[in-house]
Amino acid sequence: MDSALKPFRVMAYVVGVMLLVLTTCIILRYGFDIEGPSKIVSPIHGFLYMVYLVAAVNLGMKARWSWAYILGVMLAGTIPFLSFVFERRVTDRVHRELAVQPAA
């Protein structure tokens, strides 16, 4: 489970930053008629979000979370700043589960 945490954390931060960049590009596109940046950033963000989804499912399967929780973590990458919040919560949860696991 610990081996799946690091890729998830990296992707949560990367997707969070890219979503903020994408949001800025969308504002430029529809607010100021500047289309160039969004045409470049949108596909990059889309690809990175898919990698984030794989990392989230991988971690969730290894941690044996419910599908509802995994889905919530996956959706956290779609709302600006929420991926940062969920990264912290997921990391704390995994560390708690790892601390309890050897005792069981």
NURO-935129 format. One record per atom (N, C-alpha, C): residue in three letters; atom name; y, x, z. Coordinates in steps of 0.02 Angstrom, whole numbers, plus 50000, padded with zeros to 5 digits. Layout:
<pts>
<aa: ALA; at: CA; py: Y; px: X; pz: Z>
...
</pts>
This chain:
<pts>
<aa: MET; at: N; py: 49940; px: 50042; pz: 50000>
<aa: MET; at: CA; py: 50000; px: 50000; pz: 50000>
<aa: MET; at: C; py: 50063; px: 50044; pz: 50000>
<aa: ASP; at: N; py: 50060; px: 50099; pz: 50037>
<aa: ASP; at: CA; py: 50118; px: 50143; pz: 50040>
<aa: ASP; at: C; py: 50134; px: 50174; pz: 49972>
<aa: SER; at: N; py: 50082; px: 50186; pz: 49931>
<aa: SER; at: CA; py: 50092; px: 50215; pz: 49865>
<aa: SER; at: C; py: 50128; px: 50167; pz: 49818>
<aa: ALA; at: N; py: 50122; px: 50103; pz: 49829>
<aa: ALA; at: CA; py: 50155; px: 50053; pz: 49787>
<aa: ALA; at: C; py: 50226; px: 50038; pz: 49810>
<aa: LEU; at: N; py: 50242; px: 50059; pz: 49871>
<aa: LEU; at: CA; py: 50309; px: 50044; pz: 49898>
<aa: LEU; at: C; py: 50364; px: 50084; pz: 49864>
<aa: LYS; at: N; py: 50352; px: 50148; pz: 49852>
<aa: LYS; at: CA; py: 50405; px: 50190; pz: 49823>
<aa: LYS; at: C; py: 50425; px: 50167; pz: 49753>
<aa: PRO; at: N; py: 50377; px: 50153; pz: 49707>
<aa: PRO; at: CA; py: 50399; px: 50128; pz: 49642>
<aa: PRO; at: C; py: 50437; px: 50061; pz: 49647>
<aa: PHE; at: N; py: 50416; px: 50019; pz: 49693>
<aa: PHE; at: CA; py: 50451; px: 49955; pz: 49702>
<aa: PHE; at: C; py: 50523; px: 49968; pz: 49725>
<aa: ARG; at: N; py: 50532; px: 50012; pz: 49774>
<aa: ARG; at: CA; py: 50598; px: 50025; pz: 49800>
<aa: ARG; at: C; py: 50644; px: 50054; pz: 49746>
<aa: VAL; at: N; py: 50618; px: 50101; pz: 49707>
<aa: VAL; at: CA; py: 50657; px: 50131; pz: 49653>
<aa: VAL; at: C; py: 50677; px: 50077; pz: 49603>
<aa: MET; at: N; py: 50629; px: 50036; pz: 49583>
<aa: MET; at: CA; py: 50644; px: 49985; pz: 49533>
<aa: MET; at: C; py: 50691; px: 49931; pz: 49561>
<aa: ALA; at: N; py: 50686; px: 49915; pz: 49625>
<aa: ALA; at: CA; py: 50732; px: 49866; pz: 49654>
<aa: ALA; at: C; py: 50804; px: 49891; pz: 49650>
<aa: TYR; at: N; py: 50814; px: 49954; pz: 49665>
<aa: TYR; at: CA; py: 50882; px: 49982; pz: 49660>
<aa: TYR; at: C; py: 50905; px: 49986; pz: 49588>
<aa: VAL; at: N; py: 50862; px: 50010; pz: 49544>
<aa: VAL; at: CA; py: 50881; px: 50017; pz: 49473>
<aa: VAL; at: C; py: 50898; px: 49949; pz: 49443>
<aa: VAL; at: N; py: 50855; px: 49899; pz: 49456>
<aa: VAL; at: CA; py: 50867; px: 49832; pz: 49429>
<aa: VAL; at: C; py: 50930; px: 49802; pz: 49460>
<aa: GLY; at: N; py: 50941; px: 49814; pz: 49524>
<aa: GLY; at: CA; py: 51001; px: 49788; pz: 49556>
<aa: GLY; at: C; py: 51065; px: 49816; pz: 49525>
<aa: VAL; at: N; py: 51065; px: 49881; pz: 49514>
<aa: VAL; at: CA; py: 51123; px: 49913; pz: 49483>
<aa: VAL; at: C; py: 51132; px: 49889; pz: 49411>
<aa: MET; at: N; py: 51076; px: 49886; pz: 49375>
<aa: MET; at: CA; py: 51080; px: 49864; pz: 49304>
<aa: MET; at: C; py: 51103; px: 49791; pz: 49300>
<aa: LEU; at: N; py: 51084; px: 49750; pz: 49348>
<aa: LEU; at: CA; py: 51106; px: 49681; pz: 49346>
<aa: LEU; at: C; py: 51181; px: 49676; pz: 49358>
<aa: LEU; at: N; py: 51208; px: 49719; pz: 49401>
<aa: LEU; at: CA; py: 51280; px: 49720; pz: 49411>
<aa: LEU; at: C; py: 51316; px: 49744; pz: 49348>
<aa: VAL; at: N; py: 51287; px: 49795; pz: 49315>
<aa: VAL; at: CA; py: 51316; px: 49819; pz: 49252>
<aa: VAL; at: C; py: 51313; px: 49764; pz: 49199>
<aa: LEU; at: N; py: 51256; px: 49730; pz: 49196>
<aa: LEU; at: CA; py: 51248; px: 49676; pz: 49148>
<aa: LEU; at: C; py: 51297; px: 49619; pz: 49161>
<aa: THR; at: N; py: 51308; px: 49602; pz: 49224>
<aa: THR; at: CA; py: 51356; px: 49550; pz: 49242>
<aa: THR; at: C; py: 51426; px: 49570; pz: 49218>
<aa: THR; at: N; py: 51444; px: 49632; pz: 49227>
<aa: THR; at: CA; py: 51508; px: 49657; pz: 49203>
<aa: THR; at: C; py: 51513; px: 49651; pz: 49127>
<aa: CYS; at: N; py: 51458; px: 49669; pz: 49093>
<aa: CYS; at: CA; py: 51457; px: 49665; pz: 49020>
<aa: CYS; at: C; py: 51463; px: 49593; pz: 48995>
<aa: ILE; at: N; py: 51432; px: 49547; pz: 49031>
<aa: ILE; at: CA; py: 51437; px: 49476; pz: 49013>
<aa: ILE; at: C; py: 51508; px: 49451; pz: 49022>
<aa: ILE; at: N; py: 51541; px: 49473; pz: 49075>
<aa: ILE; at: CA; py: 51611; px: 49454; pz: 49086>
<aa: ILE; at: C; py: 51654; px: 49482; pz: 49029>
<aa: LEU; at: N; py: 51640; px: 49544; pz: 49009>
<aa: LEU; at: CA; py: 51678; px: 49573; pz: 48953>
<aa: LEU; at: C; py: 51665; px: 49535; pz: 48889>
<aa: ARG; at: N; py: 51602; px: 49514; pz: 48879>
<aa: ARG; at: CA; py: 51584; px: 49480; pz: 48817>
<aa: ARG; at: C; py: 51616; px: 49411; pz: 48811>
<aa: TYR; at: N; py: 51609; px: 49371; pz: 48863>
<aa: TYR; at: CA; py: 51633; px: 49302; pz: 48859>
<aa: TYR; at: C; py: 51705; px: 49294; pz: 48883>
<aa: GLY; at: N; py: 51729; px: 49340; pz: 48923>
<aa: GLY; at: CA; py: 51797; px: 49334; pz: 48948>
<aa: GLY; at: C; py: 51848; px: 49370; pz: 48905>
<aa: PHE; at: N; py: 51826; px: 49425; pz: 48873>
<aa: PHE; at: CA; py: 51874; px: 49466; pz: 48836>
<aa: PHE; at: C; py: 51852; px: 49481; pz: 48764>
<aa: ASP; at: N; py: 51799; px: 49448; pz: 48740>
<aa: ASP; at: CA; py: 51773; px: 49457; pz: 48672>
<aa: ASP; at: C; py: 51755; px: 49529; pz: 48655>
<aa: ILE; at: N; py: 51728; px: 49565; pz: 48704>
<aa: ILE; at: CA; py: 51704; px: 49633; pz: 48693>
<aa: ILE; at: C; py: 51627; px: 49630; pz: 48696>
<aa: GLU; at: N; py: 51595; px: 49628; pz: 48638>
<aa: GLU; at: CA; py: 51523; px: 49617; pz: 48635>
<aa: GLU; at: C; py: 51481; px: 49680; pz: 48639>
<aa: GLY; at: N; py: 51508; px: 49737; pz: 48622>
<aa: GLY; at: CA; py: 51469; px: 49798; pz: 48617>
<aa: GLY; at: C; py: 51427; px: 49816; pz: 48678>
<aa: PRO; at: N; py: 51456; px: 49820; pz: 48737>
<aa: PRO; at: CA; py: 51417; px: 49841; pz: 48795>
<aa: PRO; at: C; py: 51358; px: 49795; pz: 48812>
<aa: SER; at: N; py: 51367; px: 49730; pz: 48805>
<aa: SER; at: CA; py: 51312; px: 49685; pz: 48822>
<aa: SER; at: C; py: 51254; px: 49690; pz: 48773>
<aa: LYS; at: N; py: 51269; px: 49708; pz: 48711>
<aa: LYS; at: CA; py: 51215; px: 49717; pz: 48662>
<aa: LYS; at: C; py: 51172; px: 49778; pz: 48678>
<aa: ILE; at: N; py: 51200; px: 49825; pz: 48712>
<aa: ILE; at: CA; py: 51163; px: 49885; pz: 48731>
<aa: ILE; at: C; py: 51128; px: 49875; pz: 48799>
<aa: VAL; at: N; py: 51164; px: 49848; pz: 48847>
<aa: VAL; at: CA; py: 51139; px: 49843; pz: 48915>
<aa: VAL; at: C; py: 51086; px: 49789; pz: 48923>
<aa: SER; at: N; py: 51093; px: 49733; pz: 48887>
<aa: SER; at: CA; py: 51046; px: 49677; pz: 48894>
<aa: SER; at: C; py: 50973; px: 49696; pz: 48883>
<aa: PRO; at: N; py: 50955; px: 49729; pz: 48827>
<aa: PRO; at: CA; py: 50885; px: 49747; pz: 48817>
<aa: PRO; at: C; py: 50860; px: 49799; pz: 48867>
<aa: ILE; at: N; py: 50904; px: 49845; pz: 48887>
<aa: ILE; at: CA; py: 50884; px: 49895; pz: 48937>
<aa: ILE; at: C; py: 50868; px: 49861; pz: 49003>
<aa: HIS; at: N; py: 50912; px: 49816; pz: 49023>
<aa: HIS; at: CA; py: 50900; px: 49779; pz: 49086>
<aa: HIS; at: C; py: 50837; px: 49737; pz: 49080>
<aa: GLY; at: N; py: 50826; px: 49706; pz: 49024>
<aa: GLY; at: CA; py: 50765; px: 49666; pz: 49015>
<aa: GLY; at: C; py: 50702; px: 49707; pz: 49022>
<aa: PHE; at: N; py: 50701; px: 49766; pz: 48993>
<aa: PHE; at: CA; py: 50643; px: 49809; pz: 48999>
<aa: PHE; at: C; py: 50633; px: 49832; pz: 49072>
<aa: LEU; at: N; py: 50687; px: 49853; pz: 49103>
<aa: LEU; at: CA; py: 50682; px: 49876; pz: 49173>
<aa: LEU; at: C; py: 50662; px: 49820; pz: 49220>
<aa: TYR; at: N; py: 50684; px: 49759; pz: 49205>
<aa: TYR; at: CA; py: 50663; px: 49702; pz: 49247>
<aa: TYR; at: C; py: 50588; px: 49690; pz: 49241>
<aa: MET; at: N; py: 50560; px: 49699; pz: 49181>
<aa: MET; at: CA; py: 50488; px: 49691; pz: 49173>
<aa: MET; at: C; py: 50450; px: 49744; pz: 49213>
<aa: VAL; at: N; py: 50476; px: 49805; pz: 49215>
<aa: VAL; at: CA; py: 50445; px: 49857; pz: 49255>
<aa: VAL; at: C; py: 50450; px: 49839; pz: 49329>
<aa: TYR; at: N; py: 50507; px: 49811; pz: 49350>
<aa: TYR; at: CA; py: 50516; px: 49787; pz: 49419>
<aa: TYR; at: C; py: 50465; px: 49734; pz: 49436>
<aa: LEU; at: N; py: 50453; px: 49687; pz: 49390>
<aa: LEU; at: CA; py: 50404; px: 49635; pz: 49402>
<aa: LEU; at: C; py: 50334; px: 49664; pz: 49413>
<aa: VAL; at: N; py: 50315; px: 49713; pz: 49372>
<aa: VAL; at: CA; py: 50250; px: 49745; pz: 49380>
<aa: VAL; at: C; py: 50247; px: 49781; pz: 49448>
<aa: ALA; at: N; py: 50300; px: 49815; pz: 49467>
<aa: ALA; at: CA; py: 50300; px: 49850; pz: 49532>
<aa: ALA; at: C; py: 50296; px: 49801; pz: 49590>
<aa: ALA; at: N; py: 50330; px: 49744; pz: 49584>
<aa: ALA; at: CA; py: 50328; px: 49693; pz: 49637>
<aa: ALA; at: C; py: 50258; px: 49662; pz: 49643>
<aa: VAL; at: N; py: 50227; px: 49646; pz: 49587>
<aa: VAL; at: CA; py: 50160; px: 49617; pz: 49589>
<aa: VAL; at: C; py: 50110; px: 49668; pz: 49615>
<aa: ASN; at: N; py: 50116; px: 49731; pz: 49593>
<aa: ASN; at: CA; py: 50072; px: 49783; pz: 49617>
<aa: ASN; at: C; py: 50076; px: 49790; pz: 49693>
<aa: LEU; at: N; py: 50136; px: 49793; pz: 49720>
<aa: LEU; at: CA; py: 50145; px: 49798; pz: 49792>
<aa: LEU; at: C; py: 50119; px: 49736; pz: 49828>
<aa: GLY; at: N; py: 50135; px: 49678; pz: 49801>
<aa: GLY; at: CA; py: 50112; px: 49616; pz: 49832>
<aa: GLY; at: C; py: 50037; px: 49609; pz: 49833>
<aa: MET; at: N; py: 50004; px: 49631; pz: 49781>
<aa: MET; at: CA; py: 49931; px: 49628; pz: 49779>
<aa: MET; at: C; py: 49900; px: 49677; pz: 49829>
<aa: LYS; at: N; py: 49928; px: 49736; pz: 49833>
<aa: LYS; at: CA; py: 49902; px: 49786; pz: 49880>
<aa: LYS; at: C; py: 49915; px: 49766; pz: 49952>
<aa: ALA; at: N; py: 49971; px: 49732; pz: 49964>
<aa: ALA; at: CA; py: 49988; px: 49710; pz: 50031>
<aa: ALA; at: C; py: 49956; px: 49643; pz: 50049>
<aa: ARG; at: N; py: 49925; px: 49611; pz: 49999>
<aa: ARG; at: CA; py: 49891; px: 49546; pz: 50008>
<aa: ARG; at: C; py: 49940; px: 49492; pz: 50031>
<aa: TRP; at: N; py: 49997; px: 49490; pz: 49997>
<aa: TRP; at: CA; py: 50046; px: 49438; pz: 50012>
<aa: TRP; at: C; py: 50027; px: 49374; pz: 49975>
<aa: SER; at: N; py: 50055; px: 49319; pz: 49997>
<aa: SER; at: CA; py: 50044; px: 49255; pz: 49962>
<aa: SER; at: C; py: 50081; px: 49258; pz: 49896>
<aa: TRP; at: N; py: 50058; px: 49217; pz: 49849>
<aa: TRP; at: CA; py: 50090; px: 49215; pz: 49783>
<aa: TRP; at: C; py: 50161; px: 49189; pz: 49788>
<aa: ALA; at: N; py: 50173; px: 49145; pz: 49836>
<aa: ALA; at: CA; py: 50241; px: 49119; pz: 49845>
<aa: ALA; at: C; py: 50289; px: 49174; pz: 49865>
<aa: TYR; at: N; py: 50267; px: 49218; pz: 49910>
<aa: TYR; at: CA; py: 50310; px: 49274; pz: 49932>
<aa: TYR; at: C; py: 50321; px: 49323; pz: 49875>
<aa: ILE; at: N; py: 50268; px: 49338; pz: 49838>
<aa: ILE; at: CA; py: 50274; px: 49383; pz: 49780>
<aa: ILE; at: C; py: 50323; px: 49354; pz: 49730>
<aa: LEU; at: N; py: 50318; px: 49290; pz: 49717>
<aa: LEU; at: CA; py: 50364; px: 49258; pz: 49670>
<aa: LEU; at: C; py: 50436; px: 49262; pz: 49694>
<aa: GLY; at: N; py: 50446; px: 49254; pz: 49759>
<aa: GLY; at: CA; py: 50513; px: 49260; pz: 49787>
<aa: GLY; at: C; py: 50542; px: 49330; pz: 49778>
<aa: VAL; at: N; py: 50500; px: 49380; pz: 49789>
<aa: VAL; at: CA; py: 50521; px: 49450; pz: 49779>
<aa: VAL; at: C; py: 50537; px: 49462; pz: 49706>
<aa: MET; at: N; py: 50497; px: 49434; pz: 49662>
<aa: MET; at: CA; py: 50508; px: 49442; pz: 49590>
<aa: MET; at: C; py: 50575; px: 49409; pz: 49569>
<aa: LEU; at: N; py: 50589; px: 49351; pz: 49595>
<aa: LEU; at: CA; py: 50650; px: 49316; pz: 49578>
<aa: LEU; at: C; py: 50712; px: 49349; pz: 49608>
<aa: ALA; at: N; py: 50703; px: 49390; pz: 49659>
<aa: ALA; at: CA; py: 50760; px: 49423; pz: 49691>
<aa: ALA; at: C; py: 50796; px: 49469; pz: 49641>
<aa: GLY; at: N; py: 50761; px: 49491; pz: 49590>
<aa: GLY; at: CA; py: 50792; px: 49534; pz: 49540>
<aa: GLY; at: C; py: 50836; px: 49497; pz: 49491>
<aa: THR; at: N; py: 50843; px: 49432; pz: 49498>
<aa: THR; at: CA; py: 50883; px: 49393; pz: 49451>
<aa: THR; at: C; py: 50951; px: 49374; pz: 49477>
<aa: ILE; at: N; py: 50964; px: 49388; pz: 49541>
<aa: ILE; at: CA; py: 51027; px: 49369; pz: 49572>
<aa: ILE; at: C; py: 51063; px: 49432; pz: 49595>
<aa: PRO; at: N; py: 51124; px: 49443; pz: 49573>
<aa: PRO; at: CA; py: 51160; px: 49505; pz: 49592>
<aa: PRO; at: C; py: 51160; px: 49515; pz: 49668>
<aa: PHE; at: N; py: 51147; px: 49576; pz: 49689>
<aa: PHE; at: CA; py: 51145; px: 49599; pz: 49758>
<aa: PHE; at: C; py: 51082; px: 49578; pz: 49796>
<aa: LEU; at: N; py: 51046; px: 49527; pz: 49773>
<aa: LEU; at: CA; py: 50988; px: 49504; pz: 49811>
<aa: LEU; at: C; py: 50930; px: 49554; pz: 49809>
<aa: SER; at: N; py: 50925; px: 49592; pz: 49755>
<aa: SER; at: CA; py: 50871; px: 49641; pz: 49752>
<aa: SER; at: C; py: 50879; px: 49694; pz: 49805>
<aa: PHE; at: N; py: 50941; px: 49710; pz: 49823>
<aa: PHE; at: CA; py: 50954; px: 49759; pz: 49876>
<aa: PHE; at: C; py: 50932; px: 49732; pz: 49944>
<aa: VAL; at: N; py: 50947; px: 49668; pz: 49955>
<aa: VAL; at: CA; py: 50928; px: 49635; pz: 50018>
<aa: VAL; at: C; py: 50852; px: 49631; pz: 50024>
<aa: PHE; at: N; py: 50819; px: 49610; pz: 49970>
<aa: PHE; at: CA; py: 50747; px: 49603; pz: 49972>
<aa: PHE; at: C; py: 50712; px: 49671; pz: 49976>
<aa: GLU; at: N; py: 50741; px: 49722; pz: 49945>
<aa: GLU; at: CA; py: 50711; px: 49789; pz: 49950>
<aa: GLU; at: C; py: 50707; px: 49809; pz: 50023>
<aa: ARG; at: N; py: 50760; px: 49797; pz: 50060>
<aa: ARG; at: CA; py: 50761; px: 49815; pz: 50131>
<aa: ARG; at: C; py: 50710; px: 49774; pz: 50171>
<aa: ARG; at: N; py: 50708; px: 49709; pz: 50158>
<aa: ARG; at: CA; py: 50661; px: 49665; pz: 50193>
<aa: ARG; at: C; py: 50588; px: 49683; pz: 50178>
<aa: VAL; at: N; py: 50574; px: 49695; pz: 50114>
<aa: VAL; at: CA; py: 50506; px: 49713; pz: 50094>
<aa: VAL; at: C; py: 50486; px: 49779; pz: 50124>
<aa: THR; at: N; py: 50531; px: 49828; pz: 50124>
<aa: THR; at: CA; py: 50516; px: 49893; pz: 50153>
<aa: THR; at: C; py: 50501; px: 49887; pz: 50228>
<aa: ASP; at: N; py: 50542; px: 49848; pz: 50263>
<aa: ASP; at: CA; py: 50529; px: 49837; pz: 50334>
<aa: ASP; at: C; py: 50462; px: 49802; pz: 50345>
<aa: ARG; at: N; py: 50447; px: 49754; pz: 50305>
<aa: ARG; at: CA; py: 50383; px: 49717; pz: 50311>
<aa: ARG; at: C; py: 50324; px: 49764; pz: 50299>
<aa: VAL; at: N; py: 50327; px: 49805; pz: 50248>
<aa: VAL; at: CA; py: 50272; px: 49851; pz: 50232>
<aa: VAL; at: C; py: 50264; px: 49901; pz: 50289>
<aa: HIS; at: N; py: 50319; px: 49927; pz: 50315>
<aa: HIS; at: CA; py: 50314; px: 49976; pz: 50370>
<aa: HIS; at: C; py: 50284; px: 49943; pz: 50432>
<aa: ARG; at: N; py: 50302; px: 49881; pz: 50446>
<aa: ARG; at: CA; py: 50271; px: 49845; pz: 50503>
<aa: ARG; at: C; py: 50197; px: 49835; pz: 50492>
<aa: GLU; at: N; py: 50178; px: 49815; pz: 50431>
<aa: GLU; at: CA; py: 50107; px: 49804; pz: 50416>
<aa: GLU; at: C; py: 50067; px: 49869; pz: 50419>
<aa: LEU; at: N; py: 50097; px: 49924; pz: 50397>
<aa: LEU; at: CA; py: 50063; px: 49989; pz: 50402>
<aa: LEU; at: C; py: 50056; px: 50012; pz: 50473>
<aa: ALA; at: N; py: 50104; px: 49996; pz: 50516>
<aa: ALA; at: CA; py: 50100; px: 50015; pz: 50586>
<aa: ALA; at: C; py: 50046; px: 49977; pz: 50622>
<aa: VAL; at: N; py: 50033; px: 49915; pz: 50603>
<aa: VAL; at: CA; py: 49982; px: 49874; pz: 50635>
<aa: VAL; at: C; py: 49913; px: 49888; pz: 50606>
<aa: GLN; at: N; py: 49910; px: 49906; pz: 50544>
<aa: GLN; at: CA; py: 49846; px: 49914; pz: 50508>
<aa: GLN; at: C; py: 49797; px: 49962; pz: 50541>
<aa: PRO; at: N; py: 49816; px: 50022; pz: 50563>
<aa: PRO; at: CA; py: 49767; px: 50067; pz: 50593>
<aa: PRO; at: C; py: 49736; px: 50039; pz: 50658>
<aa: ALA; at: N; py: 49774; px: 49997; pz: 50694>
<aa: ALA; at: CA; py: 49747; px: 49968; pz: 50756>
<aa: ALA; at: C; py: 49694; px: 49916; pz: 50743>
<aa: ALA; at: N; py: 49695; px: 49885; pz: 50685>
<aa: ALA; at: CA; py: 49647; px: 49832; pz: 50670>
<aa: ALA; at: C; py: 49579; px: 49858; pz: 50654>
</pts>
